[in-house]
C-alpha cells in the first residue's frame, strides 16, 4: 500500500474539518495528501437543458467561492509540512470517482465528510456514502464536525462470534487500526462487543415457530457466557487489557452510538461486508445504520481487505 491519503473535498460537508483530519493523518503517517474535489452542482448548472444567464452567473459565483476555499485549504496543509496535490471532478456519481482515484493511488485511508441521510436515501442505497461503505477496498474514514479531545477515546467495535459471515481477521484489523490511531494521538482504546439477548432473539423466533416454554435464565446465562468467552479469546489474541473490554446487550447500531457518546469518543472503528445491492437492501449493515447516529468520526474497515 502506498504512502498516500485520499481526501474527498465536498463543499457542503465541512471541508475544513475533513482536510484538517486528513492533514493530521498524513503528517502522523508520513504520507502525501491528495485532495479530490467533487462538485457535480456547477456542472449541472452549466448543462444546456438548464441554460439560463442566471444559472451561469450562479455557477460562476460558486466556482469563485470554491476556488477561494480550496486555496485556503491547500495553504493550511502546506503549512503543516505535508505534500499536497489537487484534482477536481464534476461527475455526478461521486462514489465511482472516489473508487477510481483510490484504485489508482492505493491510499492508506480515504477521508470523506458525512452528514445526516434521509430515510429515503438509506432505503434506496443511492447515496455515495452507502455505496462506498458497501464497495470500497480501502479504509473509509467519515469525518464529522466535532472537535477531538486532547486525549481522545478510540472505540473498536468488534464481533468475535463472526455473525453475518464476518471473517475472523476483520476483528483483528479493527483492533489493530484503532490501537495504532490511539497511539498516534495519545488516545485511549476501548473495545466494544454487543450481543442480542434471548428476548430479542425469541421475538423473531415466534414469527416462524409455535411459542413454547423455555428455561429463560439458563439460556440467557449460556448466551452471555458464549459472548464473554469469544471476546476474551479475541482480547488475548490481540493483547487487549481487560479494562478496555466492554460487552453490552442490544443491537449494535442502537448501542454503539449511545456508548460512543457516553465515553466521549472521537472515533469509532468498525467493519463492513461487501454485499450485493439487493442483499444490502434486505439485510442492511451496522456501519450504514450507525453512521447517522454517531456524533463522532467513523472509520470503516472492509472485510475484503487483506488480513
RAUR-V554564 format. One record per residue. RES is the residue in three letters. PSI is psi in whole degrees, 0 to 359 (* if undefined). OMEGA is omega in whole degrees, 0 to 359 (none if undefined). Layout:
BEGIN
{{RES & PSI & OMEGA} {RES & PSI & OMEGA}}
END
This chain:
BEGIN
{{UNK & 135 & 184} {UNK & 166 & 179} {UNK & 70 & 181} {UNK & 147 & 168} {UNK & 127 & 177} {UNK & 122 & 182} {UNK & 119 & 180} {UNK & 118 & 182} {UNK & 114 & 175} {UNK & 123 & 192} {UNK & 349 & 177} {UNK & 11 & 183} {UNK & 61 & 175} {UNK & 61 & 184} {UNK & 327 & 179} {UNK & 319 & 180} {UNK & 315 & 182} {UNK & 314 & 181} {UNK & 322 & 177} {UNK & 316 & 179} {UNK & 319 & 180} {UNK & 320 & 179} {UNK & 321 & 178} {UNK & 315 & 179} {UNK & 318 & 180} {UNK & 318 & 179} {UNK & 318 & 183} {UNK & 333 & 184} {UNK & 6 & 180} {UNK & 41 & 184} {UNK & 158 & 167} {UNK & 154 & 181} {UNK & 128 & 177} {UNK & 121 & 177} {UNK & 118 & 178} {UNK & 105 & 183} {UNK & 116 & 180} {UNK & 116 & 181} {UNK & 85 & 180} {UNK & 349 & 186} {UNK & 313 & 182} {UNK & 327 & 177} {UNK & 320 & 178} {UNK & 317 & 180} {UNK & 332 & 181} {UNK & 356 & 181} {UNK & 150 & 185} {UNK & 327 & 186} {UNK & 352 & 171} {UNK & 25 & 186} {UNK & 115 & 173} {UNK & 152 & 179} {UNK & 321 & 181} {UNK & 318 & 181} {UNK & 323 & 177} {UNK & 320 & 179} {UNK & 318 & 178} {UNK & 315 & 180} {UNK & 317 & 180} {UNK & 320 & 179} {UNK & 319 & 178} {UNK & 317 & 181} {UNK & 318 & 179} {UNK & 313 & 179} {UNK & 315 & 182} {UNK & 322 & 177} {UNK & 321 & 178} {UNK & 315 & 179} {UNK & 316 & 181} {UNK & 321 & 178} {UNK & 318 & 179} {UNK & 320 & 180} {UNK & 315 & 180} {UNK & 318 & 180} {UNK & 322 & 179} {UNK & 318 & 180} {UNK & 314 & 181} {UNK & 326 & 178} {UNK & 332 & 178} {UNK & 0 & 177} {UNK & 22 & 181} {UNK & 134 & 175} {UNK & 131 & 185} {UNK & 142 & 171} {UNK & 159 & 187} {UNK & 138 & 168} {UNK & 157 & 184} {UNK & 149 & 178} {UNK & 137 & 174} {UNK & 12 & 178} {UNK & 147 & 185} {UNK & 332 & 180} {UNK & 86 & 186} {UNK & 319 & 183} {UNK & 321 & 179} {UNK & 320 & 178} {UNK & 316 & 181} {UNK & 315 & 179} {UNK & 319 & 181} {UNK & 315 & 179} {UNK & 321 & 180} {UNK & 317 & 179} {UNK & 326 & 181} {UNK & 328 & 187} {UNK & 343 & 180} {UNK & 62 & 187} {UNK & 158 & 173} {UNK & 320 & 176} {UNK & 151 & 167} {UNK & 122 & 180} {UNK & 143 & 182} {UNK & 147 & 175} {UNK & 162 & 180} {UNK & 144 & 172} {UNK & 177 & 183} {UNK & 140 & 178} {UNK & 136 & 179} {UNK & 160 & 176} {UNK & 325 & 179} {UNK & 317 & 179} {UNK & 317 & 180} {UNK & 323 & 182} {UNK & 321 & 185} {UNK & 337 & 182} {UNK & 24 & 179} {UNK & 344 & 182} {UNK & 145 & 183} {UNK & 326 & 181} {UNK & 313 & 180} {UNK & 318 & 181} {UNK & 316 & 181} {UNK & 323 & 176} {UNK & 319 & 183} {UNK & 328 & 196} {UNK & 46 & 173} {UNK & 131 & 186} {UNK & 18 & 183} {UNK & 152 & 178} {UNK & 127 & 187} {UNK & 115 & 185} {UNK & 116 & 175} {UNK & 115 & 181} {UNK & 133 & 179} {UNK & 153 & 184} {UNK & 61 & 176} {UNK & 131 & 183} {UNK & 139 & 175} {UNK & 146 & 176} {UNK & 160 & 180} {UNK & 320 & 173} {UNK & 84 & 191} {UNK & 153 & 173} {UNK & 127 & 179} {UNK & 121 & 183} {UNK & 130 & 172} {UNK & 113 & 180} {UNK & 115 & 188} {UNK & 168 & 180} {UNK & 75 & 189} {UNK & 346 & 175} {UNK & 359 & 175} {UNK & 47 & 175} {UNK & 159 & 179} {UNK & 31 & 175} {UNK & 22 & 178} {UNK & 132 & 180} {UNK & 153 & 184} {UNK & 324 & 184} {UNK & 339 & 181} {UNK & 318 & 178} {UNK & 318 & 179} {UNK & 318 & 180} {UNK & 321 & 179} {UNK & 312 & 181} {UNK & 315 & 180} {UNK & 319 & 179} {UNK & 313 & 180} {UNK & 319 & 180} {UNK & 320 & 180} {UNK & 317 & 179} {UNK & 319 & 177} {UNK & 321 & 179} {UNK & 329 & 181} {UNK & 339 & 184} {UNK & 22 & 179} {UNK & 40 & 184} {UNK & 181 & 181} {UNK & 132 & 180} {UNK & 133 & 171} {UNK & 136 & 178} {UNK & 121 & 183} {UNK & 132 & 171} {UNK & 131 & 177} {UNK & 155 & 178} {UNK & 154 & 180} {UNK & 132 & 180} {UNK & 170 & 185} {UNK & 322 & 182} {UNK & 327 & 178} {UNK & 319 & 179} {UNK & 317 & 183} {UNK & 327 & 179} {UNK & 318 & 179} {UNK & 327 & 181} {UNK & 326 & 182} {UNK & 346 & 176} {UNK & 329 & 187} {UNK & 341 & 186} {UNK & 151 & 177} {UNK & 129 & 180} {UNK & 144 & 177} {UNK & 157 & 181} {UNK & 130 & 183} {UNK & 149 & 173} {UNK & 80 & 191} {UNK & 310 & 185} {UNK & 320 & 180} {UNK & 316 & 180} {UNK & 319 & 178} {UNK & 317 & 180} {UNK & 321 & 179} {UNK & 319 & 178} {UNK & 312 & 180} {UNK & 315 & 181} {UNK & 322 & 180} {UNK & 317 & 180} {UNK & 322 & 177} {UNK & 318 & 180} {UNK & 314 & 181} {UNK & 319 & 180} {UNK & 322 & 179} {UNK & 318 & 179} {UNK & 316 & 178} {UNK & 318 & 180} {UNK & 319 & 179} {UNK & 320 & 179} {UNK & 322 & 183} {UNK & 6 & 178} {UNK & 50 & 178} {UNK & 126 & 181} {UNK & 151 & 183} {UNK & 326 & 183} {UNK & 346 & 179} {UNK & 353 & 185} {UNK & 140 & 178} {UNK & 126 & 178} {UNK & 117 & 185} {UNK & 142 & 178} {UNK & 143 & 177} {UNK & 172 & 178} {UNK & 137 & 186} {UNK & 316 & 185} {UNK & 346 & 175} {UNK & 319 & 184} {UNK & 320 & 187} {UNK & 312 & 178} {UNK & 320 & 179} {UNK & 318 & 179} {UNK & 317 & 179} {UNK & 320 & 179} {UNK & 316 & 181} {UNK & 325 & 181} {UNK & 351 & 185} {UNK & 38 & 185} {UNK & 148 & 174} {UNK & 337 & 182} {UNK & 138 & 171} {UNK & 126 & 177} {UNK & 125 & 184} {UNK & 171 & 184} {UNK & 164 & 175} {UNK & 150 & 179} {UNK & 150 & 172} {UNK & 124 & 177} {UNK & 157 & 174} {UNK & 160 & 180} {UNK & 322 & 181} {UNK & 314 & 181} {UNK & 321 & 178} {UNK & 324 & 180} {UNK & 324 & 182} {UNK & 312 & 188} {UNK & 321 & 186} {UNK & 180 & 176} {UNK & 150 & 180} {UNK & 318 & 181} {UNK & 313 & 182} {UNK & 320 & 181} {UNK & 325 & 184} {UNK & 338 & 188} {UNK & 314 & 182} {UNK & 329 & 190} {UNK & 353 & 176} {UNK & 131 & 181} {UNK & 344 & 189} {UNK & 180 & 177} {UNK & 153 & 179} {UNK & 129 & 177} {UNK & 120 & 183} {UNK & 121 & 175} {UNK & 133 & 185} {UNK & 142 & 183} {UNK & 339 & 183} {UNK & 350 & 177} {UNK & 154 & 183} {UNK & 159 & 183} {UNK & * & none}}
END
